[in-house]
Amino acid sequence: MQHQDFKTIIGYSAYIHNEECFEYIENACYIGNNVEKVKDFMDNYSNSVGNYRIDTIYLQNIINDFGCSLGEYAMETKAFSSFKEIAERNTVKYSSEKFDLDTSFTIVEIEK
């Protein structure tokens, strides 16, 4: 991975304390554009602020399958754009398609 990409933020994800896992959209780990979008997303699912934390997500987190999603992620538009640019620069192989139920999300599957 290129050195400058280690610190490039792709997006943000919410870890739910009492469930001991990250938020999912179906089988894909959720990655939001920014902290505010993640808070809004979590508020819509009745999670109180004290019940989750928001983590910054980098390419290394995704490659290491931080959410234990078997390499599948639901990314909001800006997060996907950031991911795509960094992944292509680092020759990370993946497939992507718009989420059927909400086209503001792109489902990304990392090829192992």
C-alpha positions in Angstrom: 0.0 0.0 0.0 1.3 3.5 -0.8 2.5 5.4 2.2 0.1 8.3 1.8 -2.9 6.0 1.6 -2.3 4.7 5.2 -3.8 7.8 6.6 -6.5 8.5 4.0 -9.9 8.2 5.5 -12.4 6.3 3.5 -15.4 6.7 5.8 -16.8 5.9 9.2 -18.6 2.9 10.8 -20.5 2.4 14.0 -19.6 -0.3 16.5 -22.6 -1.3 18.6 -21.4 -2.1 22.2 -24.2 -4.4 23.4 -24.2 -6.4 20.2 -20.4 -6.4 20.0 -20.4 -5.9 16.2 -20.4 -3.2 13.6 -23.7 -2.0 12.0 -24.7 -3.9 8.9 -27.0 -3.4 5.9 -28.2 -6.9 5.2 -24.8 -8.9 5.0 -22.6 -5.9 4.3 -20.8 -3.8 6.9 -22.0 -0.2 6.8 -19.5 2.6 6.0 -20.8 6.1 6.0 -19.5 9.3 4.4 -18.9 11.2 7.6 -19.5 11.1 11.3 -22.8 13.1 11.0 -24.2 10.7 8.4 -23.3 7.7 10.6 -25.0 9.3 13.6 -28.1 10.0 11.5 -28.1 6.4 10.2 -27.8 5.0 13.7 -30.5 7.3 15.2 -32.9 6.0 12.5 -32.3 2.5 14.0 -33.0 3.5 17.6 -29.5 3.3 18.8 -28.7 5.8 21.6 -25.4 7.6 21.3 -24.0 5.8 24.4 -24.7 2.4 22.8 -22.3 2.8 19.9 -19.0 4.3 19.0 -18.0 5.7 15.6 -14.7 4.4 14.1 -12.7 6.0 11.3 -12.2 3.5 8.4 -9.1 3.2 6.3 -8.2 0.8 3.4 -6.3 -1.4 5.8 -9.4 -1.9 8.0 -11.3 -3.0 4.9 -8.6 -5.3 3.7 -8.5 -6.9 7.2 -12.3 -7.3 7.2 -12.8 -5.1 10.3 -16.5 -5.9 10.5 -16.2 -9.6 9.9 -18.4 -9.3 6.9 -16.5 -11.7 4.7 -15.3 -8.7 2.8 -18.6 -7.2 1.9 -19.3 -3.5 2.6 -22.3 -1.1 2.1 -20.7 2.3 1.3 -22.4 5.6 1.0 -21.5 7.6 -2.2 -18.6 9.6 -0.9 -17.1 6.7 1.0 -17.3 4.5 -2.1 -15.6 7.2 -4.2 -12.7 7.5 -1.7 -12.4 3.7 -1.5 -12.5 3.3 -5.3 -9.7 5.8 -5.8 -7.4 4.3 -3.1 -8.2 0.7 -4.1 -7.4 1.3 -7.7 -4.1 3.0 -6.8 -3.2 0.0 -4.6 -4.5 -2.7 -7.0 -7.1 -4.0 -4.6 -9.5 -6.2 -6.5 -13.2 -5.8 -5.8 -16.6 -5.9 -7.3 -19.3 -3.4 -6.7 -23.0 -2.8 -7.5 -25.7 -0.4 -6.3 -27.8 -1.7 -3.5 -31.3 -2.6 -4.8 -33.3 -1.2 -1.9 -31.4 2.1 -1.6 -29.2 3.3 -4.5 -27.3 5.8 -2.3 -25.3 2.7 -1.2 -22.9 0.7 -3.2 -22.2 -2.9 -2.1 -18.5 -3.6 -2.4 -17.0 -7.1 -2.2 -13.3 -7.4 -1.7 -11.7 -10.2 -3.7 -9.4 -12.4 -1.6 
